[in-house]
Amino acid sequence: MKTKELKRIVRRLMNDKKYRNMTFDQLSDFIGLSKKKDRQMLSHVLKELEIKAKVEKDSNGCYQKTDDCPKIVGVLRGNQRGFGFVIPDYTIFSEDVFIPEKYLHGALDMDTVWVRLTSKPGDKRPEGEVVEIIDRGHKKIIGRYEKGKGFGFVVPDNDRLCKDIFIPERRGKKAINGDKVVAQIVSWSDVGKNPEGEILEILGNEDEPGIDILSVLKGYDIPMDFTTDVERETNQINDRIGSEELKKRKDLRDEQIFTIDGDDAKDYDDAVSIRKKKNGNFVLSVHIADVSHYVRQGSEIDKSALDRGTSVYVVDRVVPMLPFKLSNDVCSLVPNKDRLTFSCEMEIDKNGQVVDYDIFKSVICSKARMTYKKVDALLEDRIDKAADLKPFRSDLVLMEELHEILRVKRRLNRGAINFDFPEAKIILDKLGFPEEVIIDERLISHRIIEEFMLVCNETIAEHVSKLDAPFIFRNHPEPHPEKLAAFRTFINRYGFKLGKNDDQVPSGHDFQQLVTNIAGKNEERVITLLMLRTMQQAVYEGHNLGHYALGASFYTHFTSPIRRYPDLFVHRYLAKAIAGKINKKSLDYLEANIESVAKQASETERRSENIEREITKLKMTEYMTRHLEEEFTGRISGVTSFGFFVELENTIEGLVRLQDLKDDFYNYDPELHQHIGEHRGKIFRLGQEIRIKVAKADVSSKQIDFEPVE
């Protein structure tokens, strides 16, 4: 039974006039749920309905339907001008609720709040008042310290926190003017007053190299160091591979196995090997660092890895999920050293289908540490650039051949959607200032490894789906209906269609056809971006729902356990399954914890993406401070009521404010994503090429302003 179906059953049951309050067991028996995984699903459904305030427990522990009066719970997003909007969470409201400053009652940006509506049905927009602050979103505040006589203030980096934090002198920790600090709020403000806080840590002067990036990381509460307990456990790890361990594994140390990574990679968690059978089929083997051998469930290292969720990669550093001894040494598949691995060997036919596979523990000795650039040079016969890879030429040519089969016959033929966006690479000087922003070239070698990891992840996912135990899957749902309808309306105005029938959910093939139709057109970049925004986010869940964008019925993450916790989790329980060690204790643990582990992994992944996005924006803004008044050609990438965004060729984006357009009065047309001049008829439309001048680059707000060049 699927979650959606169970939700419908529960709602229908409780809406029935004959329904009488039932306990969990009574509900489960009444619906006819006998399997543990179905009962676990019911538990999650009821918990979600409780959060949504649709059901509640009475004094006897029975579930009953709540009153119809909506209780709006959501996250407050502050505004520099003092007011805020609450983004509803689990309510019937799809619109954000406007909260005037006088009705915030001490709530700040990112607080989870309970809101009572003050507006009436039919009003232009819903307005409300904060009734209760359920949870504070910012436990710590990062900002610049400004010292006064006997006190100081921390001016938050986050301009949505529109109140400075008052710091009494005794809580100032001897901070001086211009220091970037971490502050903690100790008492929250009454209406009109500033919150009072204390300084926990002084990061350094705001002008010191690297402090800007450190401030962002601290703002997201990223732990920069490992605890003493984690370090102690790490130091006790024995990296010597004993003879008893070798007996348990398939010995692949004599095989031609190698890694392919970026020039600046420090940890290598995947290696590959290939051969061709007499029947013409390929045998592709993907060997992944066996992190689960060293990181035991419930250990301090494991708890730390779960809390971090993922390694964080930013322009000047990596904040690893695992201690460096593990991530860069013991687990890293460095060349010419024996390493423990988890291998997936797949026989793949000429149609890209996996006709047979084997999953096993192994030991390898990588024969080379290759880079994407060198592999690309070899495949393009630029031998002078990759002379040391000559012994591997035949293997790499085979890999290129298999990659094309997997890409065309496996992925494209089943409707996988390819979002191949250009990515910016920011090059810093010795002081951490961005001296260049370029497009990071995507090579054939990147695509080879990507296809190999995809087919490996799918094979593992399909295998674990057949086991009688919950596992973590990487699910990607269909596009959101409302966003899809808006997207279709937009592209129809440009003469493009998505699928034959606008009432049906488009297939991957429909998106592929659209990508083909817009190729080379002025609207290509914009439509592709809007297409991506139409998609829902992929998430980790403890049950399989498939991956829409990949066109895959089964998908999980297995190939990066050094830097992603879900992969480590899958390794751990896949190893137990292969060894026949998934017992009742293991099942009970999985059923009780897998959804919370998956949720934590999804949340830390989003956090990492937000950090990367914010730091990229910060460094791009810094870069443009040296290009003020210079002219560039870009394309309008977004249109809003207050102006429009222009993206340059190197992906730097700036805002053209409507208030700065002095030549006419412009009317905003949200359906056509454009501004039209009332008197002269000039149009600024999404996707339009435009010449701009850099007017302003404000590093503190990470905001770049452009002006059109006539």
C-alpha positions as CSV (number, residue, x, y, z in Angstrom):
1,M,0.0,0.0,0.0
2,K,1.2,3.5,-0.9
3,T,1.3,6.4,1.6
4,K,-1.2,8.5,-0.5
5,E,-3.7,5.6,-0.6
6,L,-3.4,5.1,3.2
7,K,-3.9,8.9,3.8
8,R,-7.1,8.8,1.7
9,I,-8.4,5.7,3.7
10,V,-7.7,7.4,7.1
11,R,-9.3,10.7,6.0
12,R,-12.4,8.9,4.6
13,L,-12.7,6.8,7.7
14,M,-12.5,9.8,10.1
15,N,-14.9,11.9,8.0
16,D,-17.5,9.1,8.2
17,K,-20.4,10.1,10.6
18,K,-20.3,6.6,12.1
19,Y,-16.6,6.9,13.1
20,R,-15.9,6.5,16.8
21,N,-12.5,7.3,18.3
22,M,-10.0,4.5,18.0
23,T,-6.5,3.7,19.3
24,F,-3.6,3.1,16.9
25,D,-4.0,-0.7,17.2
26,Q,-7.8,-0.5,16.6
27,L,-7.3,1.7,13.6
28,S,-4.6,-0.6,12.2
29,D,-6.8,-3.7,12.6
30,F,-9.9,-1.9,11.2
31,I,-8.0,-0.9,8.1
32,G,-6.5,-4.4,7.8
33,L,-2.8,-3.6,8.2
34,S,-0.9,-6.7,9.1
35,K,2.6,-6.0,7.8
36,K,5.0,-4.1,10.0
37,K,5.9,-1.6,7.2
38,D,2.2,-0.8,6.6
39,R,1.7,-0.2,10.4
40,Q,4.8,2.0,10.4
41,M,3.4,3.9,7.5
42,L,0.1,4.4,9.4
43,S,2.1,5.8,12.3
44,H,3.8,8.4,10.1
45,V,0.4,9.3,8.5
46,L,-1.2,9.9,11.9
47,K,1.8,11.9,13.0
48,E,1.6,14.1,9.9
49,L,-2.1,14.6,10.4
50,E,-1.4,15.6,14.0
51,I,1.1,18.2,12.9
52,K,-1.4,19.5,10.4
53,A,-3.9,19.7,13.3
54,K,-6.3,17.5,11.4
55,V,-6.4,14.9,14.1
56,E,-5.6,14.7,17.8
57,K,-5.4,12.2,20.6
58,D,-8.0,12.2,23.4
59,S,-7.2,11.4,27.0
60,N,-7.6,7.6,26.3
61,G,-5.0,7.7,23.5
62,C,-7.7,7.5,20.8
63,Y,-7.5,9.4,17.5
64,Q,-10.3,11.9,16.8
65,K,-10.9,14.5,14.1
66,T,-10.2,18.1,15.2
67,D,-12.5,21.1,14.8
68,D,-12.7,22.7,11.4
69,C,-11.2,26.0,12.6
70,P,-7.8,26.2,10.9
71,K,-4.7,26.5,13.1
72,I,-2.1,28.0,10.8
73,V,1.4,27.0,11.7
74,G,4.3,28.1,9.6
75,V,7.8,29.6,9.3
76,L,8.1,33.4,9.5
77,R,10.2,35.1,6.8
78,G,11.2,38.6,8.0
79,N,11.7,41.7,5.9
80,Q,14.2,44.5,6.2
81,R,11.3,46.9,6.6
82,G,10.0,45.3,9.7
83,F,7.0,43.2,8.6
84,G,7.0,39.5,7.7
85,F,5.2,36.7,5.9
86,V,4.4,33.3,7.4
87,I,4.8,30.4,4.9
88,P,2.1,28.0,6.0
89,D,3.1,24.4,6.8
90,Y,0.5,21.7,6.6
91,T,-2.6,23.9,6.3
92,I,-5.3,24.4,3.8
93,F,-3.8,27.8,3.0
94,S,-1.6,27.9,-0.1
95,E,-0.9,31.7,0.2
96,D,1.6,33.3,2.5
97,V,0.1,35.2,5.4
98,F,1.2,38.8,5.8
99,I,2.1,39.8,9.4
100,P,2.3,43.6,10.1
101,E,5.2,44.7,12.4
102,K,2.9,45.4,15.3
103,Y,1.5,41.9,15.2
104,L,4.9,40.1,15.2
105,H,5.0,40.1,19.0
106,G,8.7,39.4,19.2
107,A,8.9,36.8,16.4
108,L,11.9,36.9,14.2
109,D,12.9,35.5,10.8
110,M,12.8,31.7,10.5
111,D,10.8,31.3,13.8
112,T,8.1,28.6,13.6
113,V,4.9,30.4,14.7
114,W,1.2,29.8,15.3
115,V,-0.8,32.5,13.4
116,R,-4.4,33.6,13.9
117,L,-6.0,35.2,10.8
118,T,-7.1,38.8,11.2
119,S,-8.3,39.2,7.6
120,K,-11.7,38.2,6.4
121,P,-12.7,35.9,3.5
122,G,-12.6,37.8,0.3
123,D,-9.9,40.3,1.4
124,K,-7.1,41.0,-1.1
125,R,-4.6,39.0,0.9
126,P,-4.6,36.9,4.1
127,E,-3.2,38.8,7.1
128,G,-2.6,37.5,10.5
129,E,-1.2,37.9,14.0
130,V,1.5,35.8,15.7
131,V,-0.3,34.1,18.6
132,E,2.5,31.8,19.7
133,I,6.2,31.3,18.9
134,I,6.6,27.5,18.7
135,D,10.3,27.3,18.0
136,R,13.1,29.9,17.5
137,G,14.7,29.5,14.1
138,H,18.0,31.3,15.0
139,K,19.6,29.9,18.1
140,K,22.8,31.7,17.2
141,I,23.3,35.0,15.3
142,I,26.3,35.9,13.2
143,G,27.1,39.5,12.7
144,R,29.3,42.6,13.1
145,Y,30.0,43.9,16.6
146,E,29.6,47.6,17.2
147,K,30.8,48.9,20.6
148,G,29.3,51.7,22.6
149,K,29.9,52.9,26.2
150,G,29.3,50.1,28.5
151,F,27.4,48.0,25.9
152,G,27.5,47.0,22.3
153,F,25.3,45.7,19.5
154,V,25.6,42.8,17.0
155,V,24.3,43.8,13.6
156,P,23.1,40.6,12.1
157,D,24.5,39.5,8.7
158,N,21.0,38.3,7.9
159,D,19.1,41.5,7.0
160,R,15.8,39.7,7.5
161,L,16.6,39.9,11.2
162,C,15.7,43.5,11.3
163,K,16.6,44.0,15.0
164,D,20.2,44.4,16.3
165,I,21.1,42.3,19.3
166,F,21.9,44.3,22.5
167,I,25.0,43.1,24.2
168,P,25.8,44.2,27.8
169,E,29.5,44.9,28.4
170,R,29.8,41.8,30.8
171,R,28.7,39.6,27.9
172,G,30.8,41.2,25.2
173,K,33.8,38.8,25.5
174,K,36.2,41.8,24.8
175,A,35.0,42.1,21.2
176,I,36.1,45.2,19.4
177,N,34.5,47.3,16.6
178,G,34.4,45.4,13.3
179,D,34.7,41.9,14.8
180,K,32.6,39.2,13.2
181,V,31.1,37.3,16.1
182,V,28.7,34.5,17.0
183,A,26.1,35.7,19.5
184,Q,23.4,33.9,21.4
185,I,20.1,35.5,22.4
186,V,19.5,35.2,26.1
187,S,16.2,37.1,26.4
188,W,13.7,37.8,23.6
189,S,12.3,41.3,23.1
190,D,9.0,42.7,24.0
191,V,7.3,44.7,21.3
192,G,9.6,47.5,20.1
193,K,12.7,46.4,22.1
194,N,15.9,44.7,20.9
195,P,16.7,41.1,21.9
196,E,19.5,40.8,24.5
197,G,22.3,38.5,23.9
198,E,25.9,37.4,24.7
199,I,28.9,36.8,22.5
200,L,29.9,33.1,22.3
201,E,32.8,33.4,19.8
202,I,34.9,36.0,18.1
203,L,35.6,34.8,14.6
204,G,38.0,37.7,13.7
205,N,37.9,41.1,12.0
206,E,35.4,41.2,9.1
207,D,38.2,42.2,6.7
208,E,40.4,39.2,7.4
209,P,40.7,36.7,4.5
210,G,38.3,33.8,4.9
211,I,36.2,35.4,7.7
212,D,33.3,36.0,5.3
213,I,33.0,32.4,4.3
214,L,33.5,31.2,7.9
215,S,30.7,33.6,9.0
216,V,28.3,31.9,6.5
217,L,29.2,28.5,7.7
218,K,28.8,29.5,11.3
219,G,25.4,31.1,10.4
220,Y,24.1,27.7,9.4
221,D,25.6,26.2,12.6
222,I,28.0,24.0,10.7
223,P,30.4,22.3,13.1
224,M,34.0,23.2,12.0
225,D,35.7,20.8,14.4
226,F,35.1,17.3,15.6
227,T,34.5,16.6,19.3
228,T,37.1,15.1,21.6
229,D,35.1,11.8,21.7
230,V,35.0,11.6,17.9
231,E,38.8,12.4,17.6
232,R,39.5,9.7,20.3
233,E,37.5,7.1,18.4
234,T,39.2,8.1,15.1
235,N,42.7,7.8,16.6
236,Q,41.8,4.2,17.7
237,I,40.9,3.1,14.2
238,N,43.4,0.5,12.9
239,D,44.0,1.0,9.2
240,R,45.9,-2.3,8.8
241,I,43.9,-4.9,6.9
242,G,44.3,-8.2,8.7
243,S,44.4,-11.6,7.1
244,E,41.1,-12.6,8.7
245,E,39.3,-9.6,7.0
246,L,40.9,-10.5,3.7
247,K,39.4,-14.0,3.9
248,K,35.9,-12.5,4.1
249,R,36.3,-10.5,0.9
250,K,36.9,-10.9,-2.9
251,D,40.5,-10.0,-3.6
252,L,40.6,-7.7,-6.6
253,R,44.0,-6.2,-5.9
254,D,45.5,-7.5,-9.2
255,E,42.7,-6.1,-11.4
256,Q,43.0,-2.9,-13.4
257,I,41.0,-0.6,-11.2
258,F,41.4,3.2,-11.0
259,T,39.7,6.4,-9.9
260,I,38.7,9.5,-12.0
261,D,38.1,12.7,-10.1
262,G,38.7,16.5,-10.3
263,D,42.1,18.1,-10.1
264,D,41.5,19.3,-6.6
265,A,39.7,16.3,-5.1
266,K,41.0,15.2,-1.7
267,D,38.8,12.1,-1.0
268,Y,38.2,9.3,-3.5
269,D,35.2,7.2,-2.6
270,D,34.6,5.5,-6.0
271,A,36.8,3.5,-8.4
272,V,35.8,1.7,-11.6
273,S,36.9,-1.2,-13.8
274,I,35.6,-2.7,-17.1
275,R,36.0,-5.6,-19.4
276,K,34.0,-7.0,-22.4
277,K,32.7,-10.6,-22.5
278,K,32.8,-12.8,-25.6
279,N,29.0,-12.3,-26.1
280,G,29.6,-8.6,-26.5
281,N,28.3,-7.6,-23.1
282,F,30.2,-5.2,-20.9
283,V,31.1,-6.0,-17.3
284,L,31.3,-2.8,-15.4
285,S,32.4,-2.9,-11.8
286,V,32.0,0.1,-9.4
287,H,34.0,-0.1,-6.2
288,I,33.0,2.1,-3.3
289,A,35.0,2.9,-0.2
290,D,33.7,0.6,2.6
291,V,33.2,3.3,5.2
292,S,30.7,1.2,7.1
293,H,33.5,-1.2,8.1
294,Y,35.2,1.5,10.1
295,V,32.1,3.6,11.2
296,R,30.0,1.4,13.4
297,Q,26.3,2.2,14.1
298,G,25.9,4.2,17.3
299,S,29.5,5.1,17.6
300,E,30.5,8.7,18.3
301,I,31.8,9.0,14.7
302,D,28.4,7.7,13.4
303,K,26.4,10.1,15.5
304,S,28.6,13.0,14.3
305,A,28.2,11.9,10.7
306,L,24.4,11.7,11.0
307,D,24.3,15.1,12.6
308,R,26.4,16.6,9.8
309,G,24.6,14.6,7.1
310,T,26.9,15.6,4.3
311,S,30.3,17.2,3.6
312,V,30.0,20.8,2.7
313,Y,32.0,22.0,-0.3
314,V,32.6,25.7,-0.8
315,V,35.0,27.7,-2.9
316,D,38.0,27.7,-0.5
317,R,37.5,24.7,1.8
318,V,35.7,21.4,2.6
319,V,33.9,20.8,5.9
320,P,34.0,17.0,5.9
321,M,31.3,14.7,7.2
322,L,34.0,12.3,8.5
323,P,37.3,13.1,10.3
324,F,40.2,13.6,7.9
325,K,41.9,10.3,8.9
326,L,38.9,8.5,7.4
327,S,37.9,10.8,4.6
328,N,41.4,11.5,3.2
329,D,43.3,8.5,4.3
330,V,41.9,5.2,5.6
331,C,38.8,5.1,3.4
332,S,40.0,7.1,0.5
333,L,40.8,5.0,-2.6
334,V,44.3,6.4,-3.1
335,P,46.5,4.7,-5.7
336,N,48.9,1.9,-4.9
337,K,47.4,1.2,-1.4
338,D,45.1,-1.7,-0.4
339,R,41.6,-0.4,0.5
340,L,38.4,-2.1,1.7
341,T,35.5,-1.6,-0.7
342,F,31.9,-2.5,-1.5
343,S,31.6,-3.6,-5.1
344,C,28.8,-3.8,-7.5
345,E,29.6,-5.8,-10.7
346,M,27.1,-5.4,-13.5
347,E,26.8,-7.2,-16.8
348,I,25.3,-4.8,-19.3
349,D,24.1,-5.6,-22.8
350,K,24.1,-3.6,-26.0
351,N,20.8,-2.0,-25.0
352,G,22.1,-0.7,-21.7
353,Q,20.2,-3.2,-19.6
354,V,21.7,-4.8,-16.6
355,V,21.2,-8.5,-17.3
356,D,23.1,-9.8,-14.3
357,Y,24.9,-8.4,-11.3
358,D,26.7,-9.2,-8.1
359,I,27.2,-7.2,-4.9
360,F,30.0,-8.1,-2.6
361,K,32.6,-6.9,-0.1
362,S,36.1,-6.6,-1.7
363,V,39.6,-5.3,-1.3
364,I,41.3,-3.3,-4.2
365,C,44.5,-1.5,-5.0
366,S,43.8,1.4,-7.3
367,K,46.3,1.5,-10.2
368,A,45.9,5.2,-10.9
369,R,44.5,8.4,-9.7
370,M,43.1,9.9,-13.0
371,T,41.7,13.4,-13.5
372,Y,38.8,14.4,-15.7
373,K,41.0,16.6,-17.8
374,K,43.6,13.9,-18.5
375,V,41.0,11.3,-19.4
376,D,39.4,13.7,-21.8
377,A,42.7,14.5,-23.4
378,L,43.4,10.8,-23.9
379,L,40.0,10.1,-25.4
380,E,40.5,13.0,-27.8
381,D,44.0,11.7,-28.8
382,R,45.9,14.5,-27.1
383,I,48.4,12.0,-25.9
384,D,51.0,14.7,-24.9
385,K,48.6,15.9,-22.2
386,A,48.0,12.4,-20.7
387,A,51.0,10.2,-21.5
388,D,50.9,8.5,-18.1
389,L,47.4,7.1,-19.0
390,K,48.5,5.2,-22.1
391,P,48.4,1.8,-20.3
392,F,44.7,2.4,-19.6
393,R,43.7,3.6,-23.0
394,S,41.7,0.4,-24.0
395,D,39.8,0.5,-20.8
396,L,38.9,4.2,-21.1
397,V,37.7,3.7,-24.8
398,L,35.5,0.8,-23.6
399,M,34.1,3.1,-20.9
400,E,33.3,5.8,-23.4
401,E,31.5,3.3,-25.5
402,L,29.5,1.9,-22.6
403,H,28.7,5.5,-21.4
404,E,27.1,6.3,-24.8
405,I,24.9,3.1,-24.6
406,L,23.8,3.9,-21.1
407,R,23.1,7.6,-21.9
408,V,21.1,6.9,-25.1
409,K,19.6,3.5,-24.8
410,R,19.0,3.4,-21.1
411,R,18.3,6.9,-20.0
412,L,17.0,8.8,-23.0
413,N,14.9,6.0,-24.4
414,R,13.0,5.7,-21.1
415,G,12.5,9.5,-20.8
416,A,15.2,10.7,-18.4
417,I,15.3,14.5,-18.3
418,N,18.8,16.0,-18.7
419,F,19.3,19.3,-16.8
420,D,22.8,20.1,-18.1
421,F,23.3,23.7,-16.7
422,P,26.5,25.6,-16.9
423,E,28.1,25.9,-13.5
424,A,30.4,28.7,-12.4
425,K,33.8,28.2,-11.0
426,I,35.2,30.9,-8.8
427,I,39.0,31.3,-8.6
428,L,40.3,33.1,-5.5
429,D,43.6,34.9,-5.0
430,K,45.8,34.3,-2.0
431,L,43.8,36.7,0.1
432,G,40.5,35.0,-0.7
433,F,39.3,37.6,-3.2
434,P,37.6,36.3,-6.4
435,E,39.9,37.2,-9.3
436,E,38.0,35.2,-11.9
437,V,34.5,33.7,-12.5
438,I,34.4,31.2,-15.3
439,I,32.1,28.4,-16.6
440,D,33.4,25.1,-15.4
441,E,33.7,23.0,-18.5
442,R,31.8,19.7,-18.5
443,L,33.8,17.0,-20.2
444,I,33.1,13.5,-21.6
445,S,34.9,12.1,-18.6
446,H,32.5,13.7,-16.2
447,R,29.6,12.1,-18.1
448,I,31.2,8.7,-18.1
449,I,31.5,8.6,-14.3
450,E,28.0,10.1,-13.9
451,E,26.4,7.4,-16.0
452,F,28.4,4.6,-14.2
453,M,27.3,5.9,-10.8
454,L,23.7,6.2,-11.9
455,V,23.5,2.7,-13.2
456,C,25.2,1.4,-10.0
457,N,22.7,3.3,-7.7
458,E,19.8,2.0,-9.7
459,T,21.0,-1.6,-9.5
460,I,21.5,-1.3,-5.7
461,A,18.1,0.3,-5.3
462,E,16.3,-2.4,-7.3
463,H,18.1,-5.1,-5.3
464,V,17.3,-3.6,-1.9
465,S,13.6,-3.1,-2.9
466,K,13.3,-6.9,-3.1
467,L,14.4,-7.4,0.5
468,D,11.9,-7.6,3.2
469,A,13.2,-4.6,5.1
470,P,12.9,-0.8,4.8
471,F,15.8,1.0,3.1
472,I,16.6,4.6,2.3
473,F,15.6,5.5,-1.3
474,R,16.2,8.7,-3.3
475,N,12.7,9.6,-4.5
476,H,11.8,12.3,-6.9
477,P,8.0,13.0,-7.3
478,E,6.2,14.2,-10.4
479,P,6.1,18.0,-11.0
480,H,3.7,20.1,-8.9
481,P,0.4,20.5,-10.8
482,E,0.1,24.3,-10.2
483,K,3.7,25.0,-11.2
484,L,3.2,22.7,-14.3
485,A,0.1,24.6,-15.4
486,A,1.9,27.9,-15.1
487,F,4.9,26.6,-17.0
488,R,2.7,25.3,-19.8
489,T,0.9,28.7,-20.0
490,F,4.2,30.5,-20.3
491,I,5.8,28.3,-23.0
492,N,2.5,28.2,-25.0
493,R,2.8,31.9,-25.5
494,Y,6.1,31.3,-27.2
495,G,4.7,28.6,-29.5
496,F,6.0,25.6,-27.5
497,K,4.0,22.7,-26.0
498,L,4.8,20.2,-23.3
499,G,3.1,16.9,-24.3
500,K,0.0,16.4,-26.4
501,N,-2.6,17.0,-23.7
502,D,-2.3,19.8,-21.1
503,D,-4.5,17.9,-18.7
504,Q,-2.0,15.0,-18.4
505,V,1.2,14.8,-16.4
506,P,4.0,15.0,-19.0
507,S,6.3,12.1,-19.4
508,G,10.1,12.4,-19.5
509,H,9.9,12.0,-23.3
510,D,7.7,15.1,-23.4
511,F,10.3,17.1,-21.5
512,Q,13.0,15.7,-23.8
513,Q,11.1,16.8,-26.9
514,L,10.7,20.3,-25.5
515,V,14.4,20.5,-24.8
516,T,15.0,19.5,-28.4
517,N,12.5,22.1,-29.7
518,I,14.0,25.0,-27.7
519,A,17.7,24.2,-28.5
520,G,19.4,27.2,-30.0
521,K,16.4,29.5,-29.5
522,N,16.6,32.8,-27.5
523,E,14.3,31.4,-24.9
524,E,16.3,28.2,-24.4
525,R,18.1,29.2,-21.2
526,V,15.0,30.8,-19.6
527,I,12.7,27.9,-20.4
528,T,15.2,25.4,-19.2
529,L,15.5,27.3,-15.9
530,L,11.7,27.5,-15.5
531,M,11.5,23.8,-16.3
532,L,13.8,23.0,-13.4
533,R,11.8,25.2,-11.1
534,T,8.7,23.3,-12.1
535,M,10.2,20.1,-10.7
536,Q,9.8,19.1,-7.1
537,Q,12.9,18.5,-5.0
538,A,14.3,15.0,-4.7
539,V,14.2,13.7,-1.1
540,Y,15.4,10.7,0.9
541,E,12.6,8.5,2.2
542,G,12.4,5.1,3.9
543,H,10.2,3.7,1.0
544,N,10.6,3.6,-2.7
545,L,8.5,5.9,-5.0
546,G,10.9,6.1,-8.0
547,H,12.8,9.0,-9.5
548,Y,10.8,11.0,-12.0
549,A,13.6,13.0,-13.6
550,L,15.8,10.0,-14.1
551,G,12.9,7.9,-15.4
552,A,13.9,5.3,-12.8
553,S,11.6,3.0,-11.0
554,F,14.2,2.5,-8.3
555,Y,16.9,4.9,-7.1
556,T,19.1,5.3,-4.0
557,H,22.5,6.7,-3.1
558,F,25.3,4.2,-2.6
559,T,28.3,5.7,-4.3
560,S,29.5,8.4,-1.9
561,P,29.6,7.2,1.7
562,I,32.6,9.4,2.5
563,R,30.6,12.5,2.0
564,R,26.9,11.5,2.3
565,Y,25.3,9.8,5.3
566,P,22.4,8.0,3.3
567,D,25.1,6.1,1.3
568,L,26.8,5.0,4.5
569,F,23.4,3.9,6.0
570,V,22.6,1.9,2.8
571,H,26.0,0.3,2.9
572,R,25.5,-0.8,6.5
573,Y,22.2,-2.5,6.1
574,L,23.0,-3.9,2.6
575,A,26.1,-5.6,4.1
576,K,23.8,-7.1,6.8
577,A,21.4,-8.3,4.2
578,I,24.1,-9.9,2.1
579,A,25.5,-11.6,5.2
580,G,22.0,-12.8,6.2
581,K,22.2,-10.8,9.4
582,I,19.1,-8.6,9.2
583,N,17.3,-10.0,12.3
584,K,14.3,-8.8,14.3
585,K,16.5,-6.3,16.2
586,S,17.7,-4.8,12.9
587,L,14.2,-4.7,11.5
588,D,12.8,-3.0,14.6
589,Y,15.6,-0.4,14.5
590,L,14.9,0.3,10.7
591,E,11.2,0.6,11.1
592,A,11.6,2.9,14.1
593,N,14.3,5.1,12.7
594,I,14.6,5.0,9.0
595,E,12.2,7.9,8.3
596,S,13.9,10.2,10.8
597,V,17.3,9.4,9.3
598,A,16.0,10.1,5.8
599,K,14.4,13.3,6.9
600,Q,17.7,14.4,8.6
601,A,19.6,13.6,5.4
602,S,17.2,15.6,3.3
603,E,17.4,18.6,5.6
604,T,21.2,18.6,5.8
605,E,21.4,18.3,2.1
606,R,19.3,21.4,1.7
607,R,21.4,23.2,4.2
608,S,24.5,22.4,2.3
609,E,22.9,23.6,-1.0
610,N,21.9,26.9,0.7
611,I,25.4,27.4,2.0
612,E,26.9,26.8,-1.4
613,R,24.4,29.1,-3.0
614,E,25.0,31.9,-0.4
615,I,28.8,31.8,-0.6
616,T,28.7,31.7,-4.4
617,K,26.5,34.8,-4.4
618,L,28.8,36.5,-1.8
619,K,31.9,35.9,-3.9
620,M,30.2,36.9,-7.1
621,T,29.2,40.2,-5.5
622,E,32.8,40.7,-4.3
623,Y,34.0,40.0,-7.8
624,M,31.7,42.7,-9.3
625,T,32.9,45.4,-6.9
626,R,35.9,45.6,-9.2
627,H,33.8,45.9,-12.3
628,L,31.5,48.9,-11.4
629,E,30.4,51.0,-14.3
630,E,31.6,48.3,-16.8
631,E,29.2,47.0,-19.5
632,F,28.2,43.4,-20.1
633,T,25.7,41.5,-22.3
634,G,23.2,39.3,-20.4
635,R,19.8,37.8,-20.6
636,I,16.7,38.5,-18.5
637,S,16.4,35.5,-16.2
638,G,13.6,36.5,-13.9
639,V,10.8,39.1,-13.8
640,T,9.2,40.4,-10.6
641,S,6.9,43.2,-9.6
642,F,9.8,45.3,-8.5
643,G,12.1,44.8,-11.5
644,F,13.9,42.0,-13.4
645,F,17.1,39.9,-13.0
646,V,19.7,39.7,-15.6
647,E,22.1,36.8,-15.9
648,L,25.5,37.2,-17.5
649,E,27.4,34.5,-19.5
650,N,29.4,33.5,-16.4
651,T,26.1,33.0,-14.5
652,I,26.5,36.2,-12.3
653,E,23.0,37.7,-11.8
654,G,22.0,41.2,-10.9
655,L,18.8,43.1,-10.4
656,V,17.5,46.0,-12.6
657,R,15.1,47.9,-10.2
658,L,11.9,49.3,-11.7
659,Q,12.5,52.5,-9.7
660,D,15.7,53.1,-11.7
661,L,14.0,53.0,-15.1
662,K,13.4,56.7,-15.6
663,D,12.5,56.7,-19.3
664,D,8.9,55.5,-18.8
665,F,6.3,54.1,-16.4
666,Y,6.4,50.3,-16.7
667,N,3.5,48.0,-16.1
668,Y,4.1,44.5,-14.8
669,D,2.6,41.5,-16.7
670,P,3.1,38.4,-14.5
671,E,1.5,36.0,-17.0
672,L,3.9,37.0,-19.8
673,H,6.8,37.6,-17.4
674,Q,7.5,41.1,-18.7
675,H,7.4,44.9,-18.1
676,I,5.8,47.1,-20.7
677,G,6.4,50.9,-21.0
678,E,3.1,52.7,-20.7
679,H,4.0,55.5,-23.2
680,R,6.8,54.2,-25.4
681,G,5.8,50.6,-25.4
682,K,9.3,49.3,-24.6
683,I,9.3,45.8,-23.3
684,F,11.6,43.9,-20.9
685,R,10.7,40.2,-21.2
686,L,12.0,37.0,-19.7
687,G,14.7,35.5,-22.0
688,Q,15.4,38.8,-23.7
689,E,19.1,39.7,-24.4
690,I,20.1,43.0,-22.9
691,R,23.1,45.2,-22.5
692,I,23.7,46.3,-18.9
693,K,26.1,48.4,-16.8
694,V,27.1,47.4,-13.2
695,A,25.6,50.1,-11.0
696,K,26.2,48.7,-7.5
697,A,27.7,45.6,-5.7
698,D,26.8,45.5,-2.0
699,V,28.8,42.7,-0.4
700,S,27.0,43.0,3.0
701,S,23.6,42.3,1.4
702,K,25.1,40.1,-1.4
703,Q,23.1,42.2,-3.9
704,I,24.3,43.3,-7.4
705,D,22.4,46.1,-9.2
706,F,22.5,46.6,-13.0
707,E,21.2,49.4,-15.2
708,P,20.2,49.0,-18.8
709,V,22.5,50.6,-21.4
710,E,20.5,52.4,-24.0
